[in-house]
Amino acid sequence: LARAAVEAGMPPVALVADPVAAVTRFLAREPFTGHVVVYDLGGGAFDVTAMTVAAAGVSIRGADSLADAGGLDLDATVIEALRAGLRPAEIAAWDAPQAANRFARLDLWHAARDAREELSRQESTLVAVPLAGRTIEVTRADLDRASRPILDRTVTATRAVLQAADIVRPDRILLVGGVARMPLVAATVHEAFGLEPTVDDDPELAIASGAAATPVTATGPVPV
């Protein structure tokens, strides 16, 4: 990326690790020191990083990733909930291998994503299911029930990272990534760690905003 920027005629750039950028974003609003967890639940994966913020800067103590615990995996739970509400004849149409179904399935994935995002703001929504030719109601309770096993795995991964970093209890837990908007995410983290997590107003932009705000010199990012 840095080489591509130079080749494009841009001035020298420095790359900032995602969790460092996220912490920079929060520090700009509320300076603090202590142990911090960056809980990054994005569309494609879940990433967790344990860090220590001190006067000298930010240090990464440990990290882990779950490639099958992101927004797409939560969207799959919405699709399974929709399928469970189909009639037998509709299930047969759903399972048919016709080429036309490829486009219908793509539309269904888009509808599932939209439904997950809408259920972060409201208690229920209607999803158009082209393979059934009708709409089906999905509630936040349906999504929460289907999502719980995935979120429980993110908690397990977070606990393992903290244990490996020899951090008994973090002082802050920062939620970033677009999926962090789901109310169940904050509730699950709060229940697991007994700590009210901090959620950015725009969690999907927290890392990009933090990276842009990180002071940089010719030798790289300046410790925040």
N, C-alpha and C positions, 0 to 999 in steps of 0.2 A: 504494500500500500504506500509506504513512504517513497519507494522508488518511482511508483506510478505518479505520485504527486509531483515529484521533481521533474519527471519526463513531461508532465503536462504544463510545466512552467510555473508551478506554484512555489512559494518559499518553502524552506525546509520545515517538515512537520515531525512531531513526535507522537508515538502511539501510547495511549493510556489504557491500562487494563480496565475492563468493564466495572468490576467492583470498586476500584479506586475512583473511577469517574462517578459512580453512584454516591459514594461517600462524600466526594467533593461537592456534589449537588446539595446534599443535606447540610454539610458544614457551612456552606455559604449562607444558609438560612439560620442555622442554630449551632454555633461552635460547641464542641464537647470533646472530652477525652474518655477513653475506656475501650472495652471490648465491644465490637460491633459485628453483627451478622448481616450480610447482604443476601437476601432471599429473593432470587431472580426467577420469576415464573413467566417465561415468555411463550410465544406461540409454538416454538419447536422443541423446547427442552426446559428442564429445570436446572439451575446452577445455584450453588450455595457457597459462600466464602466467609470464613471467620477472619476478622481483622482486628488489629489494635491501633487505635488512634492516640498518638502522644504528641507532645510539643515538637518533637523532631520530625514528625510526619506520620504516614500510614504504613503499616507493615501487614502483609498477608500471612496469616498463621496456618491456614489450611483451606482446602476447597474440594468440591466434588460436583458431579453432574449426573443427571438422569435423563437419558436421551428419549425415554418413553413416558415422560411426565410433564408434557407441555400443553399448550392450548389445543393442538391438534388431537391429542389423546383425550382431552376433555370433550372436544367436539364429537369424538367417536362415541362417547357415552351418551350424548344427546341423540345420536343416530340410533343407537341401540334402544333407547327409550322410545323413540318414534316407531321403530320396527315392532316393539312389544305391543304397541297399540293398534297394529294392523289386523284386518280380518284375514282369514285363510286365503281367500282369492287374491287379496292385495299382496300377501306375502309371496305367493307364487309369481306375481308380476314383478315384485321387488327382486326375487332371486333369478329371474330369467336372464340369460346371457346376451340378449340382443344388443347389437352395436349402439342402437339409439339410447339404450340405458346408460351408456357412458356419460353422455351429456346430462342426463337426468340426475345421475349420481353426483356429478360435479356441482350441479345446482343445489343438490341436497346438502353437500358439504358446506357450501356457502351459506345456506339457510341455517344450518346447525351452528355455524360460527356466529351468525347474526343473533340467533336465539340465545346463545350463551352470553353474548354481550348485553342483550336486552334484559336478561334475567339478573344482571348485576344491578339494574335500576328499578325493576318491577317484579311483581310476584308471579306473573304468568305471561305467556306469549303464545301466539298461534304460528305454526310453522307449516308452510306449503310443502307438501310431499308429492312431487310430480309422479313418482312411481305408483302412487295410490290414487292420484287425481283428486285429492282433498287436503284440507288443513287439519292439523292435530294440535291440541293444546299441550304445552309443556309448562310445568310449574317450576318455580325455584326449588321447591322441595324435591321434585324429581331430579333436578340437576345436582342438588346437594347430596342426595342419596347415592347417585351414580358416581359422583366425583370423590367422595370420601376416601375410598381405597387408594386413589392416586395421591391425594393430599397427605394421607397417613404415611406414604412412602417418602414424601419430601421431608416430613418431620423426622423420620428415622434417619435419613441421610444427613439432616442438619445436626441431629444429636451425635452422630458418628464423627462429623467434622469437629464439633466442639470438644468431644472427648479426645480426639487425636491431637487437638491443639492445646489440651490441658486447660480449657476454659470451663469452669464450673457453671457459670451463668453469664450470659452476655448482658451488657448494659443497654444496648439498643439492638433492635431488629428492624432493618429497613426492607420494605417490600417494594420491589420494582418489577417491571415487565407488565404488559397489558393485562395479563390474566389476574394480576394482583387486585384488580378492581372487583373481583368476585367477593361478596361479603363473607362467604365461607372460608376464604383463604385467611383473612385477618382473624376470624373467629377460631380457626384451627390452630394457628400459630399462638394466639393468646392462650388458648386452653392448654397447649402442649408445654409452653415455657413460662406461663404465669406472668407474661410481660406484654403490655399493649404495644403492638408493632406500629411503626411509623409508615404511613403510605403517602407517597407523593401525590400532588394534585394531578399530575400527568405521568403515571408510573411507566408508561411505554416510552416516554421521552426522557426519563430521569438520567439514563446513562449518557445519551447523546448530549443533553444539556450540561451534565457534569464534565464531560470530556471537553466541551467547548469552553468551559469556565476554568479549566485547569491551567495555571500559569506554566509556561514553557520557556526554557532557555535553549541555547544551541546544543546543550548536552542532554536535553530531555526534560520531562516534566519536573516541576519544582515540588518538593514535598509539601503537602497541604497541612 
